[in-house]
Amino acid sequence: MKRKAKLFFCCIIFIFILNGCSKSSSNIKTTDLRNILIDNITIGSHIKSIDLTKYSKSERYSGNYTHKFDEIVLNVNNNLVDYLFSRFDENKTTISVNGKSNLTKIDEVSDILGNNFHEKWYDKEQGLKTYEYYDYENNIEVNFVYLDYDNTLIWIKLSKIK
């Protein structure tokens, strides 16, 4: 009996240690992400209000997204955009954060949105890191992917938190 109690107690302590050491989105304070736009499109935009004819269809990007273009990738669910992707480095779309566009460095993003983000490696072999911001009130997540060696913004991914 004592052995089972010790084992149970050790398991509980181990769970608490793992829980305290893990970095998760729940540890990050909410940030208002409603004003992050790609060509004036944001999470929750109605598909009928978007002019898709100005984009070039492409199979360049993988994934099961409803609309894949060279300039932008969108996914639509119930006529509302729930995923957006575009690149900073190609200048084919206008990406704005709280009304500011022409952003080139990750520090500019944190100057605008604040420091409530989680920084992690996106692809270590390519030297790509990401700042992840969360808007729990509007169920939005954004990833700003940038080059670690010079902090240049590469791409942005906006999505609905599921």
C-alpha positions in Angstrom: 0.0 0.0 0.0 2.8 2.4 0.9 4.5 1.7 -2.4 1.3 2.6 -4.4 0.9 5.8 -2.4 4.5 6.8 -3.0 4.2 6.0 -6.7 0.9 8.0 -6.9 2.5 11.0 -5.0 5.6 10.9 -7.4 3.3 10.9 -10.4 1.4 13.9 -9.1 4.6 15.9 -8.5 5.9 14.9 -11.9 2.7 16.2 -13.5 2.9 19.5 -11.6 6.6 19.9 -12.7 5.7 19.3 -16.3 2.8 21.6 -16.2 4.8 24.4 -14.7 7.7 24.0 -17.2 5.6 23.8 -20.3 5.0 26.9 -22.4 1.6 27.0 -23.8 -0.6 29.6 -25.4 -2.7 29.8 -22.2 0.3 31.5 -20.5 0.3 34.3 -23.0 -1.9 37.3 -22.3 -4.5 38.3 -24.9 -3.7 40.8 -27.6 -6.3 42.5 -29.9 -5.6 41.0 -33.3 -8.7 42.2 -35.2 -6.8 44.9 -37.0 -4.2 42.7 -38.7 -5.1 42.8 -42.4 -3.8 41.2 -45.6 -5.1 43.2 -48.5 -7.9 44.4 -46.2 -8.9 40.8 -45.4 -8.9 39.5 -41.8 -10.2 36.5 -39.9 -14.0 36.6 -40.1 -14.2 38.5 -43.4 -17.1 37.3 -45.6 -15.8 35.6 -48.8 -18.3 37.5 -51.0 -16.7 40.8 -49.9 -13.3 39.7 -51.3 -12.2 40.2 -54.9 -10.4 37.0 -55.6 -10.0 37.8 -59.3 -7.0 40.0 -58.6 -5.0 37.0 -57.5 -3.1 34.4 -59.5 -4.2 30.8 -58.8 -1.3 28.6 -57.7 -0.4 25.1 -56.4 2.8 26.5 -54.9 1.5 26.0 -51.3 0.6 22.7 -49.8 -2.4 22.1 -47.5 -6.1 21.6 -47.9 -7.0 25.3 -48.2 -10.1 26.5 -50.1 -8.3 29.2 -52.0 -4.6 29.1 -53.0 -3.0 31.9 -54.9 0.5 33.0 -55.6 0.0 36.1 -53.4 -2.2 34.8 -50.6 -3.7 31.6 -49.2 -7.2 31.6 -47.6 -9.4 29.0 -46.0 -13.1 29.7 -45.8 -15.6 27.9 -43.5 -19.3 28.9 -43.6 -18.4 31.8 -46.0 -16.1 33.3 -43.4 -12.3 33.4 -43.7 -10.7 31.3 -40.9 -7.1 31.2 -42.2 -4.9 33.6 -44.0 -1.3 33.4 -45.2 0.9 35.8 -47.1 4.6 36.7 -47.5 6.3 39.9 -46.4 9.4 39.3 -48.5 7.6 39.3 -51.9 5.6 42.5 -51.6 2.6 41.0 -53.5 0.1 42.0 -50.8 -0.4 44.8 -48.3 0.0 43.5 -44.8 -1.0 46.0 -42.1 -0.9 45.7 -38.3 -3.1 48.2 -36.5 -2.9 50.5 -39.5 0.8 50.3 -40.0 2.2 48.7 -43.2 5.6 48.3 -44.9 6.8 46.4 -41.9 10.2 44.7 -42.4 11.5 43.7 -39.0 10.0 41.6 -36.2 10.8 44.4 -33.7 8.4 46.7 -35.5 5.6 44.1 -34.8 6.3 43.9 -31.1 6.5 47.7 -30.9 2.9 47.8 -32.3 1.4 44.7 -30.6 3.4 44.6 -27.4 5.3 41.8 -25.7 2.5 39.3 -25.1 3.9 36.7 -27.5 5.6 33.3 -27.5 8.8 33.2 -29.4 10.0 29.8 -30.7 11.8 28.2 -33.6 9.6 27.7 -36.6 12.3 25.9 -38.7 15.7 25.8 -37.0 17.5 24.4 -40.1 16.4 27.4 -42.1 17.0 29.9 -39.3 13.3 30.8 -39.0 11.7 31.9 -35.7 8.1 33.0 -35.0 6.3 35.3 -32.6 2.9 33.8 -31.8 0.2 36.2 -30.5 -3.2 35.2 -29.3 -6.5 37.0 -29.1 -8.7 34.9 -26.8 -11.7 37.3 -27.0 -11.9 37.0 -30.8 -10.4 33.5 -31.1 -7.5 34.6 -33.4 -3.9 33.4 -33.5 -1.2 35.0 -35.6 2.4 33.9 -36.4 4.9 36.3 -37.6 7.8 34.2 -39.1 11.2 35.9 -39.4 14.8 35.2 -40.1 16.7 34.8 -36.8 20.0 36.2 -38.1 18.7 39.7 -39.1 15.1 39.8 -37.8 13.6 40.3 -41.3 9.9 39.4 -41.5 9.3 36.5 -44.0 5.6 35.6 -43.7 2.4 35.9 -41.7 -0.2 33.2 -40.8 -3.5 34.3 -39.3 -6.0 31.7 -38.1 -9.1 31.1 -36.1 -8.3 29.4 -32.8 -10.2 26.1 -32.7 
